[in-house]
Amino acid sequence: MMNDRHAVRIDAHQHFWDPARFRYPWMDDAALDPVRRSYTPDDLAGELTANGIDGTVLVQTVSDLAETRLFLDIARETPFVHGVVGWVDLTAPTVGEVLDELLDEYGPLLVGIRHQVHDEDDAAWLGRPDVRHGLGQVAARGLAYDLLVRTRELPAATAAVVALPDLRFVLDHIAKPGIAGGWDEPWAAAIADLAALPNARVKLSGMVTEANWTNWSADILRPFVERVVDLFTVDRVMFGSDWPVCLLAASAYGDVVDALSTVLSGLSPAESEQVFGRTAQTYYRLPGI
């Protein structure tokens, strides 16, 4: 019998935002002007259909619980948003209560938590006792934690992954190596330590904006992707577009999908299904799939 099973394809990292509603400190630079407008599900729906993407994970953009609630409301109303990685104050003594309130109200649509760690002055922020307590509360509720770090913070991130073996960690944007400057050996060395840990996964996302925005290609991304896949293995990596941030360097959503598909063209069909869907489905425990 012919197997006509449809392999669900998931974009594990996309955003919405509205500068009229929230202030985004990371958007202060004039270089971000091209994406300084509201982005909503209506802007993304057609792109997903055109590129054969069935669903997404919607990820926080600002340290504001109001955005987390807004994103969860959007997920309720938007069939293609299968889960939300939100923000809570990990340092607050009441972080467990806040998580319980969100889970009581929104259930499994909340799949993870993230904080913009690379914007903290303290490179060892993830090692603070109050932060570790907050991460423990995330783990206790069966949620994942997204690591938004660069090479500077990778040692502290690795230590946190070691210290919390029951917490499912996801490294965003392959830790943002300096792709525009060529091969980044400090990044390559630091990420290897984290990749060796079984409770860590990684997103092949955010790479085009770490490259030269006007002169990048699949071949420029290739050595970074290949190093990550080699370190983590195929079954521990997932695709993420980082839309609409990616539009700073890409002319369209499909450019990012096509670039990664080109770099990973040597994968078997089963391996491709893993990267473009199954890892995100299982690790984030996405509901409704």
Buried (B, 14 or more C-beta within 10 A) or exposed (E): EEEEEEBBBBBBBBBBBBBEEBEBEEBEEEEBEEBEEEBEBEBBEEBBEEBEBBBBBBBBBBBBBEBBBBBBBBBBEBEBBBBBBBBBBBBBEEBBEBBEBBBEEBEBBBBBBBBBBBEBEEBBBBBBEBBBBBBBBBBEBEBBBBBBBBBBBBBBBBBBBBEBEEBBBBBBBBBBBBBBEEEBEEBBEBBBBBBEEEBBBBBBBBBBBBBBBEEBEBEBBBBBBEBBBEBBEBBBBBBBBBBBBBBBBBEBBBBBBBBBBBBBEEBEEEBBBBBBBBBBBBBBBBEEB
